[in-house]
Amino acid sequence: MTFALVCMSHSPLLEFSEAPQEVLDEVHGAFGAARDFVTEFDPDLIVSFAPDHYNGFFYELMPQFCIGYEATSVGDYDSETGPLDVPAELAQGLAVSVIEAGLDCAISLKMEVDHGAVQPLELLFGGIARKPVIPIFVNSVAPPFAPMRRIRLFGRAVGDYLRSLDARVLVIGSGGLSHDPPVPQIATATEDQRKLLLNGRHPTAQARAARQQRVIDEARAFARGESAIMDLNPEWDRNLMAILASGELDQLDGWTAAQMAAEAGKSSHEVRTWVAAHNAMQAAVGEYEATYSYYRPIRELITGFGVTTVVPKR
């Protein structure tokens, strides 16, 4: 039984931004370090905590957690489309274990995932179906949000199940850090936006392209200092990464959704994937230690960008 953890920011703008080449080279260097880490680890199974951006989950029915028995990538922002290699029996065993532990969790026999879930698979493994993966959706965009204490307990319930497996397991947390991209909010949505948030599944190619172009244009305006979206918060990002690295994860229990949004942006809730992933790792192995950590605020990607790798403490 062996475990490893990678947490990383994702950005749909990686291939569309006008960031300086030096910045992009640095980011891809961080991805390279994580890729070398997982290549050496060579997992038998990946368990991925990831958000969704109104591509697979909608207000028509919005769970806080969902474990996929099957999953397909929708291919937004030119990400790879098609099915993930999900071991259904293990996914079912995980769901049953988590639910029996008292953590309410939805299941999906037909999960659809977007760049938030597949970008790490593409960057780390060169494709979305190169390794068996159990996808776990963590609501990080659609208020109301589960309390942070609940995120910790959910992650620990996942880790308790993983500890029972005779396998090399890589846990991934994908999302964050501080960022406030132009994602519609249900409380202030226009009629067209409300339709998207309720059930915008399978848009036309033209509709998807228009939606993505709005984000690309906003990112370029943000980089020029001409956008009204909230600025990045490097101090908040570094503090979060330090707490996660310390293993003192209950420090995050008191963080409220309102406070997180006010300090780090409406999409800072994606760090719930990092919190769940670190708690899963801790439940599985006990003490852990970071072997690599990278951070840089990148306005062209509208995010505080972080990458970290973690192993059991020796």
SERO-4910 file (N, C-alpha, C, O; in steps of 0.05 Angstrom, whole numbers):
BEGIN
 pado doro    nc1    nc2    nc3   cac1   cac2   cac3    cc1    cc2    cc3    oc1    oc2    oc3
  Met    A     17    -24      0      0      0      0     18     25      0     34     29     18
  Thr    A     14     42    -20     31     66    -23     13     89    -32     -6     85    -48
  Phe    A     19    112    -22      3    136    -30     20    159    -37     43    162    -27
  Ala    A     10    176    -55     22    201    -62      0    221    -68    -23    213    -74
  Leu    A      7    247    -67    -13    268    -71     -2    289    -89     21    298    -86
  Val    A    -18    298   -108    -11    322   -123    -35    341   -122    -58    333   -128
  Cys    A    -31    366   -114    -51    387   -116    -41    408   -135    -17    415   -135
  Met    A    -59    417   -152    -50    437   -172    -73    455   -180    -96    446   -182
  Ser    A    -67    480   -185    -86    497   -198    -91    488   -226    -74    475   -238
  His    A   -115    494   -237   -119    490   -265   -128    516   -277   -137    534   -262
  Ser    A   -126    519   -303   -136    543   -316   -143    536   -345   -126    525   -359
  Pro    A   -168    541   -353   -175    536   -381   -160    555   -400   -161    551   -424
  Leu    A   -146    575   -388   -133    596   -405   -105    589   -412    -91    605   -425
  Leu    A    -95    566   -404    -67    559   -408    -59    561   -438    -38    571   -444
  Glu    A    -77    552   -455    -70    553   -484    -81    578   -498    -78    581   -522
  Phe    A    -93    596   -482   -106    619   -495    -96    646   -484   -103    667   -494
  Ser    A    -79    645   -463    -71    669   -450    -48    683   -465    -35    672   -483
  Glu    A    -44    708   -458    -22    724   -469     -1    729   -447     12    750   -447
  Ala    A      2    710   -429     22    712   -408     50    713   -421     54    700   -441
  Pro    A     69    727   -408     96    727   -419    107    698   -420    101    681   -404
  Gln    A    124    693   -440    134    666   -444    150    657   -419    149    633   -413
  Glu    A    163    675   -406    178    668   -381    159    657   -360    166    638   -346
  Val    A    135    668   -358    115    659   -338    105    631   -346    104    613   -330
  Leu    A     98    628   -372     88    602   -381    110    581   -379    103    558   -371
  Asp    A    135    588   -384    156    568   -381    159    560   -352    163    536   -346
  Glu    A    156    579   -333    157    572   -305    134    554   -297    139    535   -282
  Val    A    110    560   -306     87    543   -299     91    515   -310     86    495   -296
  His    A     99    513   -335    103    486   -347    127    472   -333    127    447   -333
  Gly    A    146    487   -323    167    474   -307    155    462   -281    164    440   -273
  Ala    A    136    476   -269    123    464   -245    107    439   -253    107    419   -238
  Phe    A     93    441   -275     79    417   -285     99    394   -290     93    371   -284
  Gly    A    122    401   -301    142    380   -306    152    367   -281    156    343   -281
  Ala    A    155    382   -260    164    371   -234    142    352   -224    149    330   -214
  Ala    A    117    360   -226     95    342   -217     93    317   -235     88    295   -225
  Arg    A     98    321   -261     97    298   -279    119    278   -273    115    254   -274
  Asp    A    143    288   -268    165    270   -260    158    255   -234    164    231   -232
  Phe    A    145    269   -216    138    257   -190    118    234   -195    122    212   -183
  Val    A     97    238   -211     77    217   -215     88    194   -233     80    171   -230
  Thr    A    106    201   -251    118    181   -268    135    161   -251    133    137   -255
  Glu    A    150    172   -232    166    155   -214    148    139   -196    153    116   -190
  Phe    A    126    151   -186    108    137   -168     93    115   -183     88     94   -172
  Asp    A     84    120   -207     71    101   -225     47     88   -211     47     65   -204
  Pro    A     25    104   -207      2     95   -192    -14     73   -207    -14     72   -231
  Asp    A    -26     56   -191    -46     37   -202    -73     50   -205    -89     42   -222
  Leu    A    -78     69   -187   -105     82   -186   -101    111   -179    -85    119   -163
  Ile    A   -118    128   -192   -119    157   -186   -146    162   -174   -167    153   -184
  Val    A   -147    178   -152   -172    188   -141   -170    218   -143   -154    231   -130
  Ser    A   -189    229   -159   -187    258   -166   -210    274   -154   -233    269   -161
  Phe    A   -203    293   -137   -223    313   -127   -222    337   -146   -201    349   -149
  Ala    A   -245    344   -158   -245    366   -177   -272    380   -176   -292    368   -168
  Pro    A   -273    405   -184   -298    420   -186   -310    417   -214   -300    401   -230
  Asp    A   -331    431   -219   -343    433   -245   -352    462   -249   -356    476   -230
  His    A   -354    471   -274   -359    499   -280   -385    501   -297   -385    513   -319
  Tyr    A   -406    489   -287   -432    488   -301   -429    475   -329   -439    485   -349
  Asn    A   -415    452   -329   -413    436   -353   -424    408   -348   -434    395   -367
  Gly    A   -422    398   -324   -433    372   -317   -453    372   -294   -470    354   -292
  Phe    A   -452    393   -277   -469    395   -254   -483    423   -255   -470    443   -261
  Phe    A   -509    423   -249   -525    447   -252   -545    450   -229   -549    431   -214
  Tyr    A   -556    473   -226   -575    478   -204   -601    462   -206   -616    460   -187
  Glu    A   -606    450   -229   -628    432   -232   -626    410   -210   -647    402   -199
  Leu    A   -602    402   -203   -596    384   -181   -567    387   -174   -550    376   -189
  Met    A   -560    400   -153   -532    407   -147   -523    393   -121   -529    403    -99
  Pro    A   -509    371   -122   -499    358    -98   -474    372    -88   -461    387   -103
  Gln    A   -467    368    -63   -441    378    -53   -418    360    -60   -396    369    -65
  Phe    A   -424    333    -61   -404    314    -68   -417    293    -87   -441    287    -84
  Cys    A   -402    283   -106   -412    262   -123   -388    245   -132   -368    255   -141
  Ile    A   -392    218   -130   -372    199   -139   -381    187   -165   -404    177   -167
  Gly    A   -364    187   -185   -372    177   -211   -364    147   -215   -342    139   -209
  Tyr    A   -384    131   -223   -379    103   -231   -371    102   -260   -357     83   -268
  Glu    A   -379    121   -276   -371    125   -303   -367    155   -307   -379    171   -292
  Ala    A   -350    164   -326   -346    192   -330   -337    197   -358   -322    182   -370
  Thr    A   -346    220   -369   -339    228   -396   -331    257   -396   -344    274   -383
  Ser    A   -310    265   -409   -301    292   -411   -317    307   -433   -319    296   -456
  Val    A   -327    331   -427   -342    346   -446   -324    360   -467   -334    369   -488
  Gly    A   -299    364   -461   -280    375   -480   -281    406   -482   -275    416   -503
  Asp    A   -287    420   -460   -287    449   -461   -258    459   -463   -240    446   -454
  Tyr    A   -255    483   -474   -229    495   -478   -209    477   -492   -185    476   -484
  Asp    A   -218    462   -511   -201    444   -527   -189    421   -510   -169    410   -519
  Ser    A   -200    416   -487   -190    392   -472   -199    367   -485   -218    367   -502
  Glu    A   -187    345   -478   -193    319   -491   -222    310   -485   -231    313   -462
  Thr    A   -235    301   -505   -262    290   -501   -261    260   -498   -242    247   -506
  Gly    A   -283    249   -487   -286    220   -486   -286    209   -458   -285    224   -439
  Pro    A   -288    182   -456   -291    170   -430   -265    168   -414   -243    165   -425
  Leu    A   -267    171   -387   -245    165   -369   -246    135   -363   -267    122   -366
  Asp    A   -223    124   -355   -222     96   -348   -229     93   -318   -211     94   -301
  Val    A   -254     91   -312   -264     90   -284   -269     61   -276   -285     47   -288
  Pro    A   -255     51   -255   -260     24   -245   -286     24   -228   -285     32   -205
  Ala    A   -307     16   -241   -334     20   -229   -337      5   -202   -349     16   -184
  Glu    A   -325    -18   -200   -328    -33   -175   -314    -19   -152   -325    -17   -130
  Leu    A   -290     -8   -157   -277      8   -136   -291     33   -129   -294     41   -106
  Ala    A   -302     47   -150   -317     71   -146   -342     66   -129   -349     81   -111
  Gln    A   -355     44   -134   -379     36   -119   -371     30    -90   -385     38    -71
  Gly    A   -349     15    -86   -339      9    -59   -333     34    -44   -339     36    -20
  Leu    A   -321     54    -58   -315     80    -44   -340     94    -36   -342    104    -14
  Ala    A   -360     95    -54   -385    109    -48   -399     96    -24   -409    110     -6
  Val    A   -401     70    -24   -414     56     -2   -400     61     24   -412     66     44
  Ser    A   -373     61     23   -357     65     48   -362     94     58   -365     97     82
  Val    A   -361    113     41   -365    141     49   -393    145     61   -396    159     81
  Ile    A   -413    134     47   -441    138     57   -445    124     84   -458    134    102
  Glu    A   -433    100     86   -436     85    112   -421     99    134   -427     95    158
  Ala    A   -402    116    127   -387    132    147   -403    156    156   -395    171    173
  Gly    A   -427    160    144   -444    182    152   -441    207    136   -452    228    143
  Leu    A   -427    206    113   -424    229     96   -442    226     72   -439    208     55
  Asp    A   -462    244     70   -480    244     47   -465    249     21   -451    269     19
  Cys    A   -469    231      2   -454    234    -23   -471    223    -46   -483    201    -44
  Ala    A   -473    239    -67   -487    229    -91   -469    210   -107   -445    210   -103
  Ile    A   -481    195   -124   -466    178   -143   -476    184   -171   -498    194   -175
  Ser    A   -459    179   -191   -467    183   -219   -457    159   -235   -433    152   -235
  Leu    A   -475    147   -250   -468    126   -269   -464    138   -297   -459    124   -316
  Lys    A   -465    165   -298   -461    179   -324   -451    207   -318   -462    226   -328
  Met    A   -429    209   -304   -417    235   -297   -405    248   -321   -392    235   -338
  Glu    A   -409    274   -323   -395    290   -344   -376    309   -329   -384    323   -311
  Val    A   -352    311   -338   -331    327   -325   -319    347   -346   -321    342   -370
  Asp    A   -308    368   -335   -297    389   -353   -267    392   -348   -254    375   -336
  His    A   -256    414   -357   -227    419   -355   -217    417   -326   -194    409   -322
  Gly    A   -234    423   -307   -225    422   -279   -216    395   -270   -199    392   -254
  Ala    A   -229    374   -282   -222    347   -275   -201    335   -294   -184    319   -285
  Val    A   -202    343   -319   -185    329   -339   -158    342   -344   -139    329   -353
  Gln    A   -156    369   -338   -130    382   -344   -107    369   -328    -86    365   -340
  Pro    A   -110    362   -302    -88    348   -289    -81    321   -302    -58    314   -304
  Leu    A   -101    306   -312    -96    281   -325    -80    285   -351    -62    270   -357
  Glu    A    -88    305   -365    -74    311   -390    -45    320   -385    -26    310   -398
  Leu    A    -41    337   -365    -15    348   -360      4    328   -347     28    327   -353
  Leu    A     -7    311   -329     10    292   -314     14    266   -329     35    253   -326
  Phe    A     -6    257   -345     -5    231   -357     -7    231   -387     -4    210   -400
  Gly    A    -11    254   -399    -13    256   -428    -39    248   -440    -41    245   -464
  Gly    A    -59    243   -423    -86    236   -433   -104    230   -410    -96    226   -388
  Ile    A   -130    229   -416   -150    227   -395   -156    198   -388   -170    193   -368
  Ala    A   -147    179   -404   -153    151   -398   -128    133   -397   -129    109   -403
  Arg    A   -106    145   -390    -81    130   -388    -79    113   -363    -64     93   -362
  Lys    A    -94    121   -342    -93    107   -317   -122    105   -306   -139    122   -312
  Pro    A   -128     84   -291   -155     83   -278   -158    106   -258   -140    113   -243
  Val    A   -181    119   -259   -186    142   -242   -215    142   -232   -234    136   -247
  Ile    A   -218    147   -206   -244    151   -194   -248    181   -192   -235    194   -176
  Pro    A   -267    193   -207   -272    222   -205   -291    229   -183   -312    216   -180
  Ile    A   -284    248   -167   -301    258   -145   -306    288   -149   -288    304   -148
  Phe    A   -331    294   -153   -339    322   -156   -343    334   -128   -356    322   -111
  Val    A   -331    358   -125   -335    374   -100   -346    401   -109   -333    416   -123
  Asn    A   -370    407   -100   -382    432   -108   -365    456    -99   -360    459    -75
  Ser    A   -356    472   -118   -338    494   -112   -346    520   -126   -332    540   -124
  Val    A   -369    519   -140   -377    542   -156   -405    552   -149   -411    575   -151
  Ala    A   -423    533   -141   -451    539   -138   -460    541   -109   -463    521    -96
  Pro    A   -464    566    -98   -474    569    -71   -501    556    -68   -517    556    -87
  Pro    A   -508    545    -44   -492    546    -19   -471    523    -19   -474    503    -34
  Phe    A   -450    527     -3   -428    508     -2   -428    492     25   -435    503     46
  Ala    A   -418    468     24   -415    453     48   -394    467     66   -375    478     56
  Pro    A   -398    466     93   -378    478    111   -351    464    107   -349    441    100
  Met    A   -330    479    113   -303    468    110   -298    444    128   -283    426    120
  Arg    A   -311    443    151   -308    420    168   -319    395    154   -308    373    156
  Arg    A   -340    399    139   -352    376    124   -333    367    101   -332    343     95
  Ile    A   -319    386     89   -300    379     69   -278    361     81   -270    341     69
  Arg    A   -269    369    105   -248    354    119   -258    325    124   -244    306    119
  Leu    A   -282    323    135   -293    297    142   -297    280    117   -293    255    118
  Phe    A   -306    292     96   -310    277     71   -283    266     60   -281    243     53
  Gly    A   -263    284     60   -237    275     51   -226    252     68   -215    233     58
  Arg    A   -230    253     94   -221    232    112   -236    206    107   -224    184    108
  Ala    A   -262    208    101   -277    184     95   -267    171     69   -266    146     68
  Val    A   -260    187     50   -248    176     25   -221    162     32   -216    140     23
  Gly    A   -204    176     48   -179    164     55   -181    139     71   -164    121     68
  Asp    A   -201    137     88   -205    112    103   -210     88     85   -200     66     90
  Tyr    A   -225     93     64   -230     71     44   -205     65     29   -198     41     25
  Leu    A   -190     85     20   -166     80      4   -145     65     20   -130     49      8
  Arg    A   -145     69     46   -126     54     62   -130     24     61   -111      9     66
  Ser    A   -154     15     54   -159    -13     53   -151    -26     27   -151    -51     25
  Leu    A   -142    -10      8   -136    -21    -19   -107    -31    -20    -89    -19     -8
  Asp    A   -102    -52    -35    -75    -61    -40    -67    -50    -67    -68    -64    -88
  Ala    A    -60    -24    -68    -54    -11    -93    -37     14    -87    -37     24    -65
  Arg    A    -24     23   -108    -10     48   -107    -29     70   -116    -37     71   -139
  Val    A    -37     87    -97    -58    107   -102    -47    135   -103    -34    144    -85
  Leu    A    -54    149   -125    -47    177   -127    -73    193   -123    -93    189   -137
  Val    A    -72    211   -103    -95    229    -98    -89    256   -111    -67    267   -108
  Ile    A   -108    266   -126   -105    292   -139   -126    312   -128   -150    305   -126
  Gly    A   -118    336   -123   -136    358   -117   -132    379   -138   -110    389   -141
  Ser    A   -153    387   -153   -151    405   -176   -168    429   -171   -192    428   -168
  Gly    A   -154    453   -171   -170    478   -169   -156    500   -155   -133    497   -145
  Gly    A   -169    523   -154   -159    546   -139   -135    558   -153   -129    552   -175
  Leu    A   -122    576   -140   -126    584   -112   -144    609   -112   -167    608   -120
  Ser    A   -134    632   -103   -151    656   -104   -157    663   -133   -139    665   -149
  His    A   -182    667   -139   -190    677   -165   -220    683   -166   -236    672   -150
  Asp    A   -227    701   -184   -254    711   -186   -262    714   -215   -268    736   -224
  Pro    A   -262    692   -230   -268    694   -259   -298    702   -263   -313    701   -244
  Pro    A   -305    709   -287   -332    719   -293   -352    696   -296   -363    692   -317
  Val    A   -357    682   -274   -377    660   -273   -403    672   -263   -403    685   -242
  Pro    A   -425    668   -277   -451    680   -268   -458    669   -241   -452    646   -234
  Gln    A   -472    685   -225   -482    678   -199   -512    676   -200   -525    693   -211
  Ile    A   -523    655   -189   -552    650   -191   -568    673   -179   -590    679   -189
  Ala    A   -558    686   -159   -573    708   -146   -576    732   -163   -594    748   -160
  Thr    A   -557    736   -182   -558    760   -199   -559    753   -229   -555    771   -246
  Ala    A   -565    728   -236   -564    719   -263   -586    732   -280   -608    736   -271
  Thr    A   -579    737   -305   -599    745   -325   -616    720   -332   -609    698   -324
  Glu    A   -637    724   -348   -653    702   -356   -637    681   -371   -640    657   -366
  Asp    A   -620    690   -390   -604    671   -405   -583    657   -387   -579    633   -390
  Gln    A   -571    672   -369   -552    660   -351   -566    639   -333   -554    618   -327
  Arg    A   -589    646   -324   -604    627   -307   -610    601   -321   -608    580   -309
  Lys    A   -616    602   -346   -620    577   -362   -595    561   -362   -596    536   -359
  Leu    A   -572    574   -366   -546    559   -365   -541    547   -338   -533    523   -337
  Leu    A   -546    562   -317   -540    552   -290   -560    529   -282   -552    511   -266
  Leu    A   -584    530   -292   -603    509   -285   -598    483   -300   -598    462   -288
  Asn    A   -592    485   -326   -585    461   -341   -575    470   -369   -590    472   -388
  Gly    A   -549    476   -369   -536    485   -394   -521    462   -407   -501    467   -421
  Arg    A   -529    437   -402   -515    414   -412   -515    413   -443   -535    420   -456
  His    A   -492    405   -455   -489    400   -483   -497    425   -500   -515    423   -517
  Pro    A   -483    447   -496   -489    471   -513   -479    466   -541   -464    448   -547
  Thr    A   -489    482   -559   -479    481   -587   -450    490   -587   -440    503   -568
  Ala    A   -436    483   -608   -408    491   -611   -405    522   -610   -386    533   -599
  Gln    A   -424    535   -623   -424    564   -624   -428    576   -596   -415    595   -588
  Ala    A   -447    565   -581   -453    575   -554   -429    571   -535   -422    588   -520
  Arg    A   -416    547   -538   -393    542   -521   -370    561   -528   -357    571   -510
  Ala    A   -366    565   -553   -344    582   -562   -349    611   -552   -330    624   -544
  Ala    A   -374    620   -553   -380    647   -544   -375    650   -514   -364    670   -505
  Arg    A   -384    630   -499   -380    630   -470   -350    630   -463   -342    645   -445
  Gln    A   -335    614   -477   -306    613   -471   -292    639   -480   -274    648   -466
  Gln    A   -301    651   -502   -288    676   -511   -292    698   -490   -275    715   -487
  Arg    A   -316    699   -477   -320    719   -457   -300    717   -434   -291    737   -424
  Val    A   -293    692   -427   -274    688   -405   -246    697   -415   -231    709   -400
  Ile    A   -239    689   -440   -213    697   -451   -210    727   -452   -190    738   -445
  Asp    A   -231    741   -461   -230    770   -463   -228    782   -435   -214    802   -432
  Glu    A   -242    771   -416   -241    782   -389   -213    778   -377   -203    796   -363
  Ala    A   -200    756   -383   -173    751   -373   -153    771   -385   -136    781   -371
  Arg    A   -156    777   -410   -139    797   -422   -143    825   -411   -124    840   -407
  Ala    A   -168    832   -405   -174    857   -393   -163    858   -364   -153    879   -356
  Phe    A   -165    836   -350   -155    834   -322   -125    838   -322   -114    852   -305
  Ala    A   -111    825   -341    -82    828   -342    -74    857   -348    -52    866   -339
  Arg    A    -91    872   -363    -85    900   -369    -94    919   -346    -89    943   -348
  Gly    A   -107    908   -326   -117    925   -304   -142    939   -311   -148    960   -300
  Glu    A   -158    927   -330   -182    941   -340   -207    925   -333   -228    929   -346
  Ser    A   -206    907   -314   -229    890   -307   -238    896   -279   -223    905   -261
  Ala    A   -264    892   -274   -275    897   -248   -275    873   -230   -283    874   -206
  Ile    A   -265    850   -240   -264    826   -223   -243    830   -201   -224    845   -203
  Met    A   -247    815   -179   -230    818   -155   -201    810   -161   -196    792   -177
  Asp    A   -183    824   -149   -154    818   -153   -147    792   -139   -161    783   -121
  Leu    A   -124    781   -147   -114    757   -134   -104    765   -106    -99    788   -100
  Asn    A   -101    744    -89    -92    749    -61    -70    730    -54    -75    709    -42
  Pro    A    -45    736    -62    -22    718    -57    -19    711    -27    -11    689    -20
  Glu    A    -24    731     -9    -20    725     19    -39    703     28    -32    685     43
  Trp    A    -64    705     19    -84    684     26    -76    657     15    -78    637     29
  Asp    A    -67    657    -10    -58    632    -23    -35    619     -8    -35    595     -2
  Arg    A    -15    635     -1      8    624     13      1    614     41     12    594     50
  Asn    A    -17    628     54    -26    619     80    -40    592     79    -35    574     95
  Leu    A    -57    589     59    -71    564     55    -52    542     50    -54    520     62
  Met    A    -33    546     32    -14    525     25      3    518     49     11    494     52
  Ala    A     10    537     66     26    532     90     10    514    109     21    496    121
  Ile    A    -16    520    113    -32    504    131    -35    476    121    -32    457    136
  Leu    A    -39    472     95    -41    446     83    -15    430     87    -15    407     93
  Ala    A      7    444     82     33    431     85     39    423    114     52    403    119
  Ser    A     28    438    133     33    432    161     18    407    171     27    395    191
  Gly    A     -3    400    158    -19    377    167    -39    384    189    -54    367    198
  Glu    A    -40    409    197    -59    418    218    -85    427    204    -92    450    204
  Leu    A    -98    407    192   -120    413    174   -145    423    187   -162    436    174
  Asp    A   -149    418    213   -173    428    226   -172    458    230   -192    470    237
  Gln    A   -149    471    224   -147    500    225   -167    512    204   -175    535    207
  Leu    A   -173    497    184   -190    508    162   -220    504    168   -237    515    153
  Asp    A   -227    490    190   -255    484    196   -272    510    199   -295    510    191
  Gly    A   -260    531    209   -275    555    215   -277    575    191   -290    595    193
  Trp    A   -264    568    169   -265    585    146   -293    584    134   -304    563    128
  Thr    A   -306    607    131   -333    608    120   -333    615     90   -314    627     80
  Ala    A   -354    607     77   -357    612     49   -356    642     43   -343    651     24
  Ala    A   -371    658     59   -372    687     55   -344    699     59   -336    717     43
  Gln    A   -330    690     79   -303    701     84   -284    694     61   -269    711     53
  Met    A   -285    669     52   -268    661     30   -273    677      5   -254    686     -9
  Ala    A   -298    681     -2   -305    696    -26   -296    725    -23   -286    737    -43
  Ala    A   -300    737      1   -292    765      5   -262    769      3   -253    790     -6
  Glu    A   -247    750     12   -218    753     14   -203    743    -11   -182    753    -18
  Ala    A   -215    723    -25   -199    710    -46   -216    705    -71   -206    692    -90
  Gly    A   -240    715    -73   -256    713    -97   -276    690    -96   -274    672    -81
  Lys    A   -296    693   -114   -319    674   -113   -311    646   -121   -324    627   -113
  Ser    A   -289    643   -136   -280    616   -143   -258    605   -126   -246    584   -132
  Ser    A   -251    620   -105   -232    609    -86   -242    584    -72   -227    569    -60
  His    A   -268    579    -74   -280    554    -63   -269    529    -75   -272    507    -64
  Glu    A   -255    532    -98   -243    508   -110   -221    496    -93   -213    473    -96
  Val    A   -211    512    -73   -191    500    -55   -202    478    -38   -188    464    -25
  Arg    A   -229    475    -38   -241    452    -24   -230    426    -35   -229    406    -20
  Thr    A   -223    425    -60   -212    401    -72   -184    395    -59   -178    372    -54
  Trp    A   -168    416    -54   -142    412    -41   -146    403    -12   -132    385     -3
  Val    A   -166    415      1   -171    408     29   -180    379     31   -171    364     48
  Ala    A   -199    371     14   -208    343     14   -186    324      8   -183    303     21
  Ala    A   -169    331    -12   -147    313    -20   -127    310      2   -118    288      7
  His    A   -119    332     16   -100    329     38   -111    313     61    -97    298     74
  Asn    A   -137    316     66   -149    300     88   -151    271     80   -147    253     97
  Ala    A   -156    265     55   -155    237     46   -127    225     50   -124    203     59
  Met    A   -107    241     42    -80    232     45    -73    227     75    -61    207     82
  Gln    A    -81    245     92    -75    243    120    -89    219    133    -77    205    149
  Ala    A   -114    214    125   -129    191    136   -116    165    127   -117    145    141
  Ala    A   -105    165    103    -93    141     92    -66    135    103    -59    111    108
  Val    A    -49    155    108    -21    150    116    -13    162    142      9    156    152
  Gly    A    -29    179    154    -20    193    178     -5    218    170    -14    234    154
  Glu    A     19    222    181     35    246    175     45    245    147     52    224    136
  Tyr    A     48    269    135     58    270    107     77    294    105     79    310    124
  Glu    A     90    296     83    108    319     78    108    327     49    106    309     31
  Ala    A    111    352     43    112    362     16    140    359      5    160    365     19
  Thr    A    142    349    -19    168    346    -32    173    367    -53    196    371    -62
  Tyr    A    152    381    -61    155    402    -81    132    422    -77    110    414    -72
  Ser    A    138    448    -80    117    468    -77    124    492    -95    146    502    -95
  Tyr    A    104    500   -111    108    523   -129     84    541   -126     61    532   -123
  Tyr    A     89    567   -127     67    586   -126     74    612   -141     97    622   -139
  Arg    A     55    622   -156     58    648   -169     31    659   -176     15    645   -188
  Pro    A     25    684   -169      0    696   -178      3    704   -207     22    717   -215
  Ile    A    -17    696   -224    -14    700   -252    -41    712   -262    -61    699   -265
  Arg    A    -40    738   -267    -64    752   -275    -74    743   -302    -99    742   -306
  Glu    A    -57    736   -320    -65    727   -347    -82    701   -345    -97    695   -364
  Leu    A    -78    686   -324    -93    661   -320   -116    665   -300   -130    646   -293
  Ile    A   -119    689   -290   -139    696   -270   -137    677   -246   -158    668   -236
  Thr    A   -113    672   -236   -112    654   -213    -85    657   -199    -64    662   -212
  Gly    A    -86    653   -173    -61    647   -158    -54    618   -164    -70    600   -157
  Phe    A    -32    613   -177    -26    587   -188     -7    571   -170     15    580   -164
  Gly    A    -15    548   -161      1    531   -144      2    502   -153    -16    492   -165
  Val    A     25    490   -147     29    461   -152     45    450   -128     65    462   -119
  Thr    A     36    428   -117     50    415    -95     49    385    -97     29    374   -107
  Thr    A     70    372    -88     71    343    -87     76    334    -58     91    347    -44
  Val    A     64    312    -50     64    304    -22     68    274    -21     56    259    -37
  Val    A     83    265     -1     87    236      4     84    231     34     85    249     50
  Pro    A     80    205     42     80    199     71    106    207     84    127    205     72
  Lys    A    104    217    108    128    226    122    146    202    129    136    182    139
  Arg    A    171    205    124    190    183    129    199    183    158    214    165    166
***
